[in-house]
Amino acid sequence: MQEISFQCSPRQAKDDDFISSKIKSLLNLNTEDKIYFEWHKRSIDARKKNVKINCKFLVSTDHPIEKKSLTEFKAPQSNKCVHIIGMGPAGMFAALYALKCGFKPIIYERGKNVRDRRRDLAKLNKEGIVNTESNYCFGEGGAGTYSDGKLYTRSKKRGDVREILNLLVQFGANKDILVDAHPHIGTNKLPQIISLINEEIISCGGEIHFNSKLTDLNISEGIIKDIIINDQITLPISNLILATGHSARDIYHLLDAKGISLTAKSFALGVRVEHTQDFIDQAQYGQLNDEFLPPAAYKLATQVDEKGVYSFCMCPGGIIAPCATGNNEVVTNGWSPSKRNNPYSNSGIVVSVNPEDLGHSGSPFTCLNFQKEIEQKAWELAGKNQKVPAQCLLDFIQNKKSTEFPRSSYQPGIESIKMDDLFPSFICDRLRKGFIEFDKKIPGFITNDAVLHAPESRTSSPILIPRDKEKYHHIDVLNLYPCAEGAGYAGGIVSAAIDGMNCMLNISKL
Ligand SMILES: Cc1cc2nc3c(=O)[nH]c(=O)nc-3n(C[C@H](O)[C@H](O)[C@H](O)COP(=O)(O)OP(=O)(O)OC[C@H]3O[C@@H](n4cnc5c(N)ncnc54)[C@H](O)[C@@H]3O)c2cc1C
């Protein structure tokens, strides 16, 4: 077996006959020779606007390429079990790995299953009513369920990205995610994959309890003895994986009240900007609607006053979603379907915020309190419903209130405000300078045809739950495993899944 790489046009990359004859010519084979090939890596090179596809194939001249065997999950043979709080990517992959390691996983998830959760999202979008236990962040699959399902991560060093992608394919994701440089699944496909993971966990003897919130815990001599669910059920535990995500503020307060140490952590905050997808396609590809190319994306980053300003979670062909988890706050994020075929493109444009920017007093809640204040102010400024504060981008640069807006994908509606009335000046100043830099990279980026929606505030956890670097247990509480995004160790679906897997692997070594 060998690897063969070449560049071709987007049309040629979809044409198996072209690919076969190109490989044969590169290997000096005759046209009638038999070859077996499989995509290995695929990326888009749009630097010179004459868009090319970078292709890498695995090729064999004598036998078909072996398929990866499926990972088998089995019911545990012993009575070892692990309790997991939260069924986001971290909780789900911790549970799958518990089965692999011979443990029975028992998951408690405050939200509902994917089907019932969908009804609460409809209410949120149509009526602006937030169900505080079932929303874009809480429920089966966690915050990743109704997302774009982007699967790229910068945390390759932390674990086996390929293993996570292989498992997602095993549970129904398209095999393209194993090949594409920037793989994604899409909101319409994720719930089905998550349901299949759920079925696998149950069929191997695991337990999943929905509408089951961790509300208290009893701790003695550095060990959690038992946990309390819904203020009612007390359960003795041996090891606890805490994978509650970064929107579960009550969990941080619970840990703090129990004397479990926490630290303030830098996070990022800003706006979600929406352009038309046509504009982004034209800017990135130099052309519109090529049927052989996916909707274009961008990634932008710059330094302003030695602080990062960057794009975050870009959703081509996407929709801006109301992601509040409480009734008196507004939070934005974005999603897109697998085809990314909406006429809009959105992205968070955020500024790094350090505890020192906020006059840090040493409290672990310095950044969280600031994040909460901005979300609540947004809610007040936009009319105390789920409407989102909005300003056209050029108007923001010129500090003018917008009087006319293009259409926005944000379903609950927009309310014209000045971002300067929402954010402190250090955020607005850095955002302005950042946008001016981005406009140099994508000319025309600053326009009143683009709308800022605010705030983009749930980018990463504003709190770190400190843990042992090697063994992953909390530095003071030996059977507590602070896991993934909510604990400050992951950002995104894949890195959260990897962290869930790693927490479980560490427990299995005890
Ligand atoms: C709209 C949207 C789009 C996104 N798009 C992408 C994307 O394209 N790519 C990407 O990589 N990332 C994306 N993200 C971020 C990604 O979803 C998160 O990084 C990831 O889900 C974090 O995984 P986690 O398991 O650490 O936590 P979460 O997914 O947040 O899961 C935590 C779970 O814990 C539960 N929980 C909380 N408190 C309790 C409690 N007290 N008791 C019981 N259960 C509790 C919650 O209900 C939740 O289900 C998106 C997020 C959103 C909201």
PDBQT file of the ligand as one rigid body, heavy atoms in Angstrom, charges set to zero:
ROOT
HETATM    1  C1  LIG A 601     -25.032  25.989  19.234  1.00  0.00    +0.000 C 
HETATM    2  C2  LIG A 601     -23.671  25.429  19.493  1.00  0.00    +0.000 A 
HETATM    3  C3  LIG A 601     -22.854  25.123  18.421  1.00  0.00    +0.000 A 
HETATM    4  C4  LIG A 601     -21.595  24.555  18.628  1.00  0.00    +0.000 A 
HETATM    5  N1  LIG A 601     -20.849  24.173  17.551  1.00  0.00    +0.000 NA
HETATM    6  C5  LIG A 601     -19.725  23.456  17.730  1.00  0.00    +0.000 A 
HETATM    7  C6  LIG A 601     -19.038  22.891  16.636  1.00  0.00    +0.000 A 
HETATM    8  O1  LIG A 601     -19.442  23.014  15.488  1.00  0.00    +0.000 OA
HETATM    9  N2  LIG A 601     -17.886  22.199  16.884  1.00  0.00    +0.000 N 
HETATM   10  C7  LIG A 601     -17.402  22.033  18.156  1.00  0.00    +0.000 A 
HETATM   11  O2  LIG A 601     -16.359  21.386  18.323  1.00  0.00    +0.000 OA
HETATM   12  N3  LIG A 601     -18.042  22.567  19.212  1.00  0.00    +0.000 NA
HETATM   13  C8  LIG A 601     -19.199  23.247  19.032  1.00  0.00    +0.000 A 
HETATM   14  N4  LIG A 601     -19.863  23.751  20.112  1.00  0.00    +0.000 N 
HETATM   15  C9  LIG A 601     -19.253  23.582  21.442  1.00  0.00    +0.000 C 
HETATM   16  C10 LIG A 601     -19.414  22.126  21.896  1.00  0.00    +0.000 C 
HETATM   17  O3  LIG A 601     -20.746  21.770  21.825  1.00  0.00    +0.000 OA
HETATM   18  C11 LIG A 601     -18.865  21.966  23.289  1.00  0.00    +0.000 C 
HETATM   19  O4  LIG A 601     -17.503  22.325  23.260  1.00  0.00    +0.000 OA
HETATM   20  C12 LIG A 601     -18.978  20.536  23.787  1.00  0.00    +0.000 C 
HETATM   21  O5  LIG A 601     -20.300  20.080  23.725  1.00  0.00    +0.000 OA
HETATM   22  C13 LIG A 601     -18.457  20.430  25.225  1.00  0.00    +0.000 C 
HETATM   23  O6  LIG A 601     -18.641  19.115  25.655  1.00  0.00    +0.000 OA
HETATM   24  P1  LIG A 601     -18.784  18.735  27.189  1.00  0.00    +0.000 P 
HETATM   25  O7  LIG A 601     -19.147  17.299  27.194  1.00  0.00    +0.000 OA
HETATM   26  O8  LIG A 601     -17.570  19.177  27.905  1.00  0.00    +0.000 OA
HETATM   27  O9  LIG A 601     -19.974  19.618  27.761  1.00  0.00    +0.000 OA
HETATM   28  P2  LIG A 601     -21.448  19.852  27.256  1.00  0.00    +0.000 P 
HETATM   29  O10 LIG A 601     -21.624  19.458  25.850  1.00  0.00    +0.000 OA
HETATM   30  O11 LIG A 601     -21.786  21.236  27.638  1.00  0.00    +0.000 OA
HETATM   31  O12 LIG A 601     -22.304  18.832  28.102  1.00  0.00    +0.000 OA
HETATM   32  C14 LIG A 601     -22.531  18.985  29.466  1.00  0.00    +0.000 C 
HETATM   33  C15 LIG A 601     -23.806  18.252  29.843  1.00  0.00    +0.000 C 
HETATM   34  O13 LIG A 601     -23.912  18.237  31.256  1.00  0.00    +0.000 OA
HETATM   35  C16 LIG A 601     -25.255  18.418  31.623  1.00  0.00    +0.000 C 
HETATM   36  N5  LIG A 601     -25.302  18.966  32.980  1.00  0.00    +0.000 N 
HETATM   37  C17 LIG A 601     -24.941  20.214  33.375  1.00  0.00    +0.000 A 
HETATM   38  N6  LIG A 601     -25.122  20.330  34.706  1.00  0.00    +0.000 NA
HETATM   39  C18 LIG A 601     -25.603  19.153  35.149  1.00  0.00    +0.000 A 
HETATM   40  C19 LIG A 601     -26.001  18.677  36.424  1.00  0.00    +0.000 A 
HETATM   41  N7  LIG A 601     -25.928  19.450  37.526  1.00  0.00    +0.000 N 
HETATM   42  N8  LIG A 601     -26.483  17.410  36.526  1.00  0.00    +0.000 NA
HETATM   43  C20 LIG A 601     -26.583  16.612  35.409  1.00  0.00    +0.000 A 
HETATM   44  N9  LIG A 601     -26.227  17.026  34.188  1.00  0.00    +0.000 NA
HETATM   45  C21 LIG A 601     -25.729  18.275  34.057  1.00  0.00    +0.000 A 
HETATM   46  C22 LIG A 601     -25.779  19.378  30.577  1.00  0.00    +0.000 C 
HETATM   47  O14 LIG A 601     -27.181  19.289  30.473  1.00  0.00    +0.000 OA
HETATM   48  C23 LIG A 601     -25.065  18.927  29.314  1.00  0.00    +0.000 C 
HETATM   49  O15 LIG A 601     -25.817  18.011  28.571  1.00  0.00    +0.000 OA
HETATM   50  C24 LIG A 601     -21.126  24.333  19.949  1.00  0.00    +0.000 A 
HETATM   51  C25 LIG A 601     -21.942  24.682  21.035  1.00  0.00    +0.000 A 
HETATM   52  C26 LIG A 601     -23.192  25.218  20.828  1.00  0.00    +0.000 A 
HETATM   53  C27 LIG A 601     -24.052  25.581  22.010  1.00  0.00    +0.000 C 
ENDROOT
TORSDOF 0
